[in-house]
Amino acid sequence: MPRAHLLVVDDEPSILTTLQKALTLEGYGVDVAGGIKVAEEKLKKRTYDLCLFDVMLPDGDGVELLQRMRAGKGDTPVIMMSGHATIDTAVRAVRVGALNFLEKPLNTDALLIAVETALRLTRAEAEARDLRRAAGTTGELVGESPAMKKLVEQIGRAAKSAASVLVTGERGTGKELVARAIHTMSPRARGPLEKLNCAALPSELIESELFGHEAGAFTGATKQRRGKFERASGGTLFLDEVGDMPLPMQAKLLRVLQEREIERVGGSETIAIDVRVVAATNRDLVAAQGSGGFRPDLYDRLNVLPLAIPPLRAHREDVPLLARHFLELAAQSNDRRDMRLEDDAMAVLASYSWPGNVRELKNLIERLVILTPDDAIHAEDVRNCLPGVTAAKAAGLYRPGVPFRVLVEEAERVILQESLAHHGGQMAATARALDLERSHLYKKARALGLRGDAKDEGDKADDES
């Protein structure tokens, strides 16, 4: 499979032949055009990774061709070439959006370096855009609990392998972030990371998104388009909500994973792929197999390395760390840098069951930053933004399906947190108010991941000696 698809536009046949040969030998797919009209026809039929335009063409100006591309929202990187270069022409080309400007006669080595540099820059910019879009979720792997440490360790081991990974977890646990971490830590990190949400597209469009299509393959397919598998070549393809993939597409995906090759919709060419697949779901795929909703053979192909993300309620001791992290992010983005979470607010956060997991916590913190009029966020502010906390307390502590041990631990954590908040974090005062031995309170607080005022440390040492 070509490293990238290039379009070279020049009116000199000898130059087109030379460039096509040199670039093809380097592993690129190369199309050529002798003028603007032919170039625009080719640009309508397919998407290119990079274009090389001569400035002076028989039917127009190469800079104007670039200008029309940009006006049509085309963002394909372009290198300009000219044997009659002037500073004004080069400046005009760069202002319009050219990445580079090469003078003729062309030096082959310099050309190849310019092409590789342009492609690397484009990939880096795309990754930067992805990172900016994902910036709001980077806190999802924050945590010092044993559960989170185990997850990070598993991600590291999975990243070193080339095997398929199946990430499971409830909604809002950060499955996409885990997939990104696996890719970033893997030998494929320099390659692209492509993503497809299998639940967000109509079934008839998933095949085209995954495998691409040829011009005329269906109504609206005006030009050739590469799919996610081709664009992820040398990198990773993340299939989110794979449990919602229609059964006919499951069969086609299975064949691709077995054969490591695809065919575009409407095409007959077999294209080899080099892609590592990471899939994710919040569904029980074992149960789905029993009901006929998911193919067992596809499950076996995807589940080579299973990776389960724990729900937030299973590592509740990370809530304060996560809450402070999200508070910092939300305060910066909303220009409220003096915001702080008071102890009584933190106690309410830690007592909540978080059915929406880390995403729900992140959204709540941002809501609090926006809606709380003062800089200090208190328990009442949290309850106002999260009425389920009050409702849960009014309905009692029991929740069907939750073990007694977990319910008791939750109740103890709430009591101790609210007591500590009431007494300003003073462990000694809290122990007296609760009629507990201070040593017992220290041990219980440590077990629940709570901390009191640092001024009590000397007393703690005396009690434990």
Secondary structure by P-SEA (a helix, b strand, c coil): cccbbbbbbcccaaaaaaaaaaaaaabbbbbbbccaaaaaaaaaaccccbbbbbcccccccaaaaaaaaaaaccccbbbbbbccccaaaaaaaaaacccccccccccaaaaaaaaaaaaaaaaaaaaaaaaaaacccccccccccaaaaaaaaaaaaaaacccbbbbbbcccccaaaaaaaaaaacccccbbbbbbccccccccccccccccccccccccccbbbbccccccccbbbbbcccccccaaaaaaaaaaaaacccccccccbbbbbbbbbbbbbccaaaaaaaaccccaaaaaaaacbbbbbbcccccccaaaaaaaaaaaaaaaaaccccccccaaaaaaaaaccccccaaaaaaaaaaaaaccccccccaaaaaaacaaaaaaaaaccccccccaaaaaaaaaaaaaaaaaaaacccaaaaaaaacccaaaaaaaaaaacccccccaaaaaaaaac
